[in-house]
Amino acid sequence: MLTRAHRSAKTNPRLNHLGVSHMADAWQTLLHSVLPHLTTRRVGRLTDKSHRVVQKWYSGDMTVPPDVIDDVQHQADLLAKTTLPADLKAVVDKAQRAGIHPEIIGSHLAAEYLRVTGVEIE
């Protein structure tokens, strides 16, 4: 869950000025930038909302609240300042080059996911 401290005072103008269909597209793009293996349940945990609400946001049937957009944008900004995606890919590539079976690599990634989130990987 994201806290109020993570929210900026102003909503993301790139998303706010768009029409409903464009808003859904922009929202989907933003979500995929922070959650490359996106599921509505994962987005629900990120935003502290039910996956049913997230499904409605994702389809454009329901307006995404500005504070939720701000929270996700803040996470995208933080992620952009790191090398997390490249670092994870490098670790997996190194394990593959060493001949480690994909299921063993996946199992270790799943264990890290459980350690970080407290939830079994989907």
C-alpha positions as CSV (number, residue, x, y, z in Angstrom):
1,M,0.0,0.0,0.0
2,L,1.2,3.5,-0.8
3,T,1.0,6.2,1.8
4,R,-0.1,9.8,1.5
5,A,3.5,10.8,1.9
6,H,4.2,9.1,-1.5
7,R,1.6,11.3,-3.2
8,S,2.4,14.5,-5.0
9,A,0.4,17.6,-4.5
10,K,-0.7,17.7,-8.1
11,T,-2.1,14.9,-10.2
12,N,-0.2,13.7,-13.3
13,P,-1.1,16.2,-16.1
14,R,-0.1,13.6,-18.7
15,L,-3.0,11.4,-17.5
16,N,-5.5,14.0,-16.3
17,H,-6.1,16.0,-19.5
18,L,-6.9,12.9,-21.6
19,G,-10.3,11.6,-22.5
20,V,-11.7,8.4,-21.1
21,S,-10.4,6.0,-23.7
22,H,-7.0,7.7,-23.8
23,M,-7.0,7.8,-20.0
24,A,-7.4,4.0,-19.9
25,D,-4.5,3.6,-22.4
26,A,-2.3,6.0,-20.4
27,W,-3.2,4.2,-17.2
28,Q,-2.4,0.8,-18.7
29,T,0.9,2.2,-20.0
30,L,1.8,3.6,-16.5
31,L,0.9,0.3,-14.8
32,H,3.0,-1.8,-17.2
33,S,5.9,0.5,-16.6
34,V,6.0,-0.4,-12.9
35,L,4.5,-3.9,-13.1
36,P,5.8,-5.8,-16.2
37,H,4.0,-8.9,-15.0
38,L,0.8,-7.2,-14.3
39,T,-2.2,-8.8,-12.7
40,T,-5.3,-7.0,-11.3
41,R,-4.6,-8.6,-7.9
42,R,-1.1,-7.2,-7.9
43,V,-2.3,-3.7,-8.9
44,G,-4.9,-4.1,-6.1
45,R,-2.2,-4.7,-3.6
46,L,-0.2,-1.8,-4.9
47,T,-3.1,0.6,-4.7
48,D,-4.9,-1.0,-1.7
49,K,-8.0,-1.5,-3.8
50,S,-9.9,-4.7,-4.8
51,H,-8.9,-6.4,-8.0
52,R,-12.5,-5.9,-9.2
53,V,-12.1,-2.1,-8.9
54,V,-8.7,-2.4,-10.7
55,Q,-10.4,-4.3,-13.5
56,K,-12.8,-1.5,-14.0
57,W,-10.0,1.1,-14.0
58,Y,-8.0,-1.0,-16.5
59,S,-10.9,-1.4,-18.9
60,G,-11.8,2.3,-18.6
61,D,-15.2,1.6,-17.1
62,M,-14.3,3.5,-13.9
63,T,-12.2,6.6,-13.4
64,V,-8.9,6.1,-11.7
65,P,-8.7,8.4,-8.7
66,P,-6.0,11.1,-9.1
67,D,-4.3,10.1,-5.8
68,V,-3.9,6.5,-7.1
69,I,-2.4,7.8,-10.4
70,D,0.0,10.0,-8.3
71,D,1.0,7.0,-6.2
72,V,1.7,4.8,-9.2
73,Q,3.5,7.6,-11.0
74,H,5.6,8.2,-7.9
75,Q,6.6,4.5,-7.9
76,A,7.4,4.8,-11.7
77,D,9.6,7.8,-10.9
78,L,11.4,5.9,-8.1
79,L,11.9,2.8,-10.3
80,A,13.3,5.0,-13.1
81,K,16.0,6.2,-10.7
82,T,17.2,2.6,-10.1
83,T,18.7,-0.2,-12.1
84,L,16.4,-2.8,-10.6
85,P,15.0,-4.3,-13.9
86,A,18.5,-4.5,-15.5
87,D,20.0,-6.0,-12.3
88,L,17.3,-8.7,-12.0
89,K,17.8,-9.5,-15.7
90,A,21.6,-9.8,-15.2
91,V,21.2,-12.2,-12.3
92,V,18.8,-14.4,-14.2
93,D,21.0,-14.3,-17.4
94,K,24.0,-15.3,-15.3
95,A,22.2,-18.2,-13.8
96,Q,21.0,-19.3,-17.2
97,R,24.5,-19.1,-18.6
98,A,25.7,-21.3,-15.7
99,G,23.2,-23.9,-16.8
100,I,20.8,-23.6,-13.9
101,H,17.4,-25.0,-14.9
102,P,14.7,-22.4,-15.5
103,E,12.4,-24.0,-12.8
104,I,15.2,-23.6,-10.2
105,I,15.7,-19.9,-11.2
106,G,11.9,-19.4,-11.1
107,S,11.7,-21.0,-7.7
108,H,14.3,-18.7,-6.3
109,L,12.5,-15.7,-7.8
110,A,9.2,-16.9,-6.3
111,A,10.9,-17.3,-2.9
112,E,12.1,-13.7,-3.1
113,Y,8.7,-12.5,-4.1
114,L,7.2,-14.2,-1.1
115,R,9.9,-12.7,1.1
116,V,9.3,-9.2,-0.2
117,T,5.5,-9.2,-0.4
118,G,4.4,-11.9,2.0
119,V,2.2,-13.3,-0.8
120,E,2.7,-16.4,-3.0
121,I,3.6,-15.4,-6.5
122,E,0.7,-15.6,-9.0
